[in-house]
Amino acid sequence: MATATKKKTSTQLQPLGDRVVVERAESEDTTAGGIVLPDSAKDKPARGVVISVGPGRLLDDGSRSEMQVKVGEQVLFSSYAGESFTVGDEELLLMREDDILAVIE
């Protein structure tokens, strides 16, 4: 008997300019007091991991500025930053580097 298996696709995304692809962190399922939250009551976290970075902003002299964030860094960003999209089963955000507020070390 044959069974169907789902293959996980690993699509490579290369953002343009000063844009960054971020995977949003999972939201908490319970409060500090132990109350279980339904999906509709969860806040979307404003932190995530950088998946891919662009080459940098194009400057007036034709060179590119160096990106301040690197792949794999954990970052904080504003709540309404970026455009949300899905690739396979992953929900990702595409945002400008300016939308990132801090790097978590």
C-alpha positions as CSV (number, residue, x, y, z in Angstrom):
1,M,0.0,0.0,0.0
2,A,1.5,3.3,-1.0
3,T,1.4,6.4,1.2
4,A,1.6,10.0,0.2
5,T,4.4,12.0,1.7
6,K,4.5,15.7,1.8
7,K,7.9,17.2,0.6
8,K,9.1,20.3,2.3
9,T,10.2,22.7,-0.3
10,S,13.2,24.9,0.5
11,T,12.6,28.0,-1.7
12,Q,15.5,30.5,-1.6
13,L,14.3,34.1,-1.4
14,Q,16.7,37.0,-2.3
15,P,15.2,40.3,-1.3
16,L,16.1,43.4,-3.3
17,G,17.7,46.6,-2.1
18,D,17.5,47.2,1.7
19,R,14.8,44.6,2.3
20,V,14.9,41.8,4.8
21,V,13.0,38.5,5.0
22,V,12.0,37.7,8.7
23,E,10.3,34.6,10.1
24,R,8.1,35.8,12.9
25,A,8.5,34.1,16.3
26,E,5.7,31.9,17.6
27,S,3.2,33.6,19.9
28,E,2.7,32.4,23.5
29,D,-0.1,29.8,24.0
30,T,-0.6,30.6,27.7
31,T,-0.4,33.7,29.9
32,A,1.9,34.1,32.9
33,G,-1.1,33.1,35.1
34,G,-1.6,29.8,33.1
35,I,-4.6,30.8,31.1
36,V,-4.7,29.1,27.6
37,L,-5.2,31.7,24.8
38,P,-7.2,30.9,21.7
39,D,-5.7,31.9,18.3
40,S,-8.0,34.9,18.0
41,A,-6.7,36.4,21.3
42,K,-3.0,36.0,20.6
43,D,-0.9,39.1,19.8
44,K,1.4,38.7,16.9
45,P,4.9,38.9,18.3
46,A,7.1,41.8,17.1
47,R,10.3,39.6,17.1
48,G,11.7,37.1,14.7
49,V,14.7,35.6,13.0
50,V,16.3,37.1,9.8
51,I,16.1,34.5,7.0
52,S,17.6,36.5,4.1
53,V,18.9,40.0,3.5
54,G,19.2,42.1,0.4
55,P,22.4,43.6,-1.1
56,G,21.8,47.0,0.6
57,R,20.4,50.3,-0.4
58,L,21.7,51.9,-3.6
59,L,23.6,55.1,-2.9
60,D,23.9,58.2,-5.1
61,D,27.4,57.3,-6.2
62,G,26.3,53.8,-7.4
63,S,27.7,51.8,-4.5
64,R,25.6,49.9,-2.0
65,S,25.4,50.6,1.7
66,E,26.2,47.7,4.0
67,M,23.3,45.9,5.7
68,Q,23.3,46.2,9.6
69,V,21.5,42.8,10.1
70,K,22.8,39.4,9.2
71,V,21.1,36.1,8.5
72,G,20.3,34.2,11.7
73,E,20.0,37.2,14.0
74,Q,17.0,37.7,16.3
75,V,15.4,41.1,15.8
76,L,12.7,43.3,17.2
77,F,10.5,45.2,14.7
78,S,7.4,47.4,14.8
79,S,4.1,45.7,15.1
80,Y,2.8,46.7,11.6
81,A,6.1,46.4,9.8
82,G,6.5,44.6,6.5
83,E,4.3,42.6,4.2
84,S,3.2,39.1,5.3
85,F,3.3,36.2,2.9
86,T,3.5,32.4,3.0
87,V,5.9,30.1,1.3
88,G,4.9,26.5,1.7
89,D,3.9,26.2,5.3
90,E,6.0,29.1,6.5
91,E,4.6,32.6,7.2
92,L,7.3,35.2,6.5
93,L,7.6,39.0,6.5
94,L,9.3,41.1,3.9
95,M,10.3,44.5,5.4
96,R,12.8,47.3,5.0
97,E,15.8,47.4,7.2
98,D,14.6,50.6,8.7
99,D,11.6,48.8,10.1
100,I,13.9,46.7,12.4
101,L,14.2,48.4,15.7
102,A,16.9,46.3,17.5
103,V,19.0,43.1,17.3
104,I,18.6,40.7,20.3
105,E,22.0,39.4,21.4
